[in-house]
Amino acid sequence: MFLWMIVGVMAAIELVLSLSAYGMLGSDGLRWPAYMMGAFWQPVLSGALPPVYPGQTVLMFITHAFLHGGIMHLALNGVILLSLGKFVSLHIGAAKTMLVLFLSAVGGAACFGLISTSNAPMIGASGAVFGLIGIWQAMDYRMRRRSNLPVKPVVMAFLALVASNIVFFVMLSGGLAWEAHLGGWIVGWISGQIFARR
């Protein structure tokens, strides 16, 4: 239920922004003002640009995850959040899954802020999504180690994840926040080592 609520909030925000882009809600597009207020901005974090409002430097670590670049961007993140989130919550519970999502979004933003030199806004729940992927792979790894099964499938899945990020980074001409994916995945992997213990 909590996963549907999260995706529902994201969908409601994207619906408003999409309707405004077509002039069906308000006279001016709301997407860029929303990005100015809620996206993660590396220049704001570094101090190169002043924040738009007090507290933005902190709040943008989580608000960016609720903004997307369009319906397809939202749909991709939403589907993975719902499916993989349900799987993870069955193993560690709803509260811990919520914590992983929160920490992964923050970790993804932190990694982006530390590594990226982009002046463009970073948006989307992909840091949280990669947190779920990280915890899922960590749980699979731990299960295989306990059962004396080969861990090669986990390694291959990780390498496929890296390869897909490289491919999409090239296809999108650098418009992929791989740094956020990395930060989210690291948080998820660490969380898996902690929460998946029995």
C-alpha positions in Angstrom: 0.0 0.0 0.0 2.8 2.4 0.9 4.5 1.8 -2.5 1.3 2.8 -4.3 1.1 5.9 -2.2 4.6 6.9 -3.1 4.1 6.3 -6.8 0.7 8.0 -6.6 2.3 11.2 -5.3 4.9 11.0 -8.1 2.1 10.4 -10.7 0.0 13.3 -9.3 3.0 15.7 -9.6 3.8 14.5 -13.1 0.2 14.8 -14.2 0.1 18.4 -13.0 3.3 19.2 -14.8 2.3 17.5 -18.0 -1.1 19.2 -18.1 0.6 22.6 -17.5 2.9 21.9 -20.4 -0.1 21.5 -22.7 -1.7 24.7 -21.4 -4.5 22.7 -19.7 -3.5 23.9 -16.2 -2.4 27.5 -15.7 -1.2 29.9 -18.3 2.5 29.1 -18.0 4.3 25.8 -17.8 5.0 24.6 -14.3 7.7 22.1 -15.0 10.7 24.4 -14.8 9.5 26.3 -11.8 9.0 22.8 -10.1 12.5 21.8 -11.1 13.9 25.1 -9.8 12.3 24.3 -6.4 12.6 20.6 -6.1 15.3 19.2 -8.4 18.8 18.4 -7.2 21.2 21.1 -8.3 24.9 20.5 -8.0 25.7 24.2 -8.3 23.5 24.9 -5.3 25.2 22.2 -3.3 28.6 23.5 -4.1 27.7 27.1 -3.4 28.2 28.2 -7.0 24.5 29.3 -7.0 22.4 30.5 -4.1 19.4 28.4 -3.0 16.0 29.6 -4.2 14.5 29.2 -0.7 15.9 28.5 2.8 16.5 24.8 3.3 16.7 23.9 -0.4 20.2 22.7 0.0 18.9 20.0 2.3 15.4 19.3 1.0 16.6 18.7 -2.6 18.3 15.5 -1.4 14.8 14.0 -1.3 12.4 16.2 -3.3 14.3 15.4 -6.6 13.0 11.8 -6.3 9.4 13.0 -6.7 10.0 14.9 -10.0 10.4 13.2 -13.4 11.1 14.2 -16.9 7.8 13.0 -18.4 5.3 10.1 -18.3 7.8 7.5 -19.6 10.4 8.4 -17.1 7.8 8.1 -14.3 6.4 4.9 -15.7 9.8 3.2 -15.8 10.7 4.2 -12.2 7.2 3.5 -10.9 6.9 0.0 -12.3 10.3 -1.0 -10.8 9.4 0.6 -7.5 6.2 -1.3 -7.3 7.4 -4.7 -8.4 10.8 -4.8 -6.7 9.6 -2.8 -3.7 7.0 -5.4 -3.1 9.6 -8.2 -3.2 11.9 -6.4 -0.9 9.2 -5.5 1.6 8.1 -9.1 1.8 11.7 -9.9 3.1 12.5 -7.0 5.3 9.1 -5.4 6.0 7.5 -2.1 5.0 9.2 0.2 7.4 12.7 -1.0 6.5 11.8 -0.8 2.8 10.7 2.8 3.2 14.0 3.5 5.0 16.0 2.0 2.2 14.0 4.0 -0.4 14.7 7.2 1.6 18.4 6.5 2.2 18.9 5.4 -1.4 17.4 8.6 -2.8 19.6 10.7 -0.4 22.6 8.5 -1.2 22.0 8.9 -5.0 21.8 12.6 -4.7 24.9 12.8 -2.5 26.9 10.7 -5.0 25.7 12.9 -7.8 26.6 16.0 -5.9 30.1 14.7 -5.1 31.0 13.3 -8.6 29.0 15.3 -11.2 30.0 18.6 -12.5 26.8 19.1 -14.4 24.8 22.3 -14.1 21.6 20.6 -15.2 18.9 19.6 -12.7 18.9 15.9 -11.5 15.5 14.5 -11.1 13.8 11.1 -10.7 13.4 8.2 -8.3 16.2 6.2 -10.0 18.5 6.5 -7.0 15.7 4.8 -4.9 15.2 2.3 -7.7 18.8 1.3 -7.7 18.7 1.1 -3.9 16.1 -1.6 -4.4 18.2 -3.3 -7.0 21.2 -3.1 -4.7 19.4 -4.7 -1.7 17.9 -7.4 -3.9 21.4 -8.3 -5.2 22.8 -8.2 -1.7 20.1 -10.6 -0.5 20.7 -12.9 -3.4 24.5 -12.8 -2.7 24.0 -13.7 1.0 21.6 -16.5 0.2 24.0 -18.0 -2.3 26.9 -17.8 0.2 24.8 -19.4 2.9 23.7 -22.2 0.5 27.2 -22.7 -1.0 25.9 -21.7 -4.4 28.0 -19.9 -7.0 27.8 -16.1 -6.8 28.6 -15.7 -10.5 25.0 -14.9 -11.4 25.1 -11.9 -9.0 28.4 -10.7 -10.4 27.1 -11.1 -14.0 23.9 -9.2 -13.0 26.0 -6.4 -11.5 28.1 -6.2 -14.7 25.0 -6.1 -16.8 23.8 -3.2 -14.7 27.0 -1.3 -15.3 26.9 -2.1 -19.0 23.3 -0.9 -19.4 24.2 2.4 -17.6 27.0 2.9 -20.1 24.8 2.2 -23.1 22.0 4.5 -21.9 24.5 7.2 -21.0 25.8 7.1 -24.6 22.3 6.9 -26.1 21.1 9.8 -24.1 24.2 11.9 -24.9 25.2 12.1 -21.3 21.7 12.8 -20.0 21.8 9.9 -17.6 22.6 10.5 -13.9 24.7 7.4 -13.4 26.2 8.9 -10.3 22.7 8.8 -8.7 22.3 5.2 -9.7 25.7 4.3 -8.2 24.9 6.1 -4.9 21.5 4.4 -4.6 22.9 1.0 -5.4 25.7 1.3 -2.8 23.1 2.3 -0.1 21.0 -0.7 -1.2 23.8 -3.1 -1.1 24.9 -2.0 2.4 21.3 -2.1 3.6 21.1 -5.7 2.3 24.1 -6.7 4.3 22.4 -5.2 7.4 18.7 -5.9 7.0 18.9 -9.3 5.4 20.8 -10.9 8.3 18.8 -13.5 10.2 
